[in-house]
Amino acid sequence: MFGIDAITNFDLSDWLLNSLFNIQNPFAIYFWLVTIIIILRFTFIIIPLVKLISLFSGKRGAKAFSAFLS
């Protein structure tokens, strides 16, 4: 049964390592899928978007923006 000994001996890090790397756990698959999607989104969407915003701001951006419109 559960008691104080079971609560004090519970190792969260051991449980996380076993559950996140177990391919039979559907939550582990979901976690890794979401992690990969966040990394890809950051790499291919956020970083180029920040570069575009910095390109179109300031003096250099005014020239690039007017060249883009014409």
C-alpha positions, 0 to 999 in steps of 0.5 A: 500500500501507499504510505509515507515510505512510498512517498519519500522513496519516490524518485521523480527524475527516475520516473521522468527518464523512464517514461520519456524514453519509453516508446510505448508511452503515448505521452512520451511520443506526444512530448517528443513530437511537440518538442521537434515541432517547436524547434522546427518552427523556431528555426524555419519561421521565427528566425527568418521573420526576425531577420526580415523585420530587422531588414525593413527597419532603419535606413537600410530598411527604408531602401529595401522597402522602397525597392520592394515596392517598386 
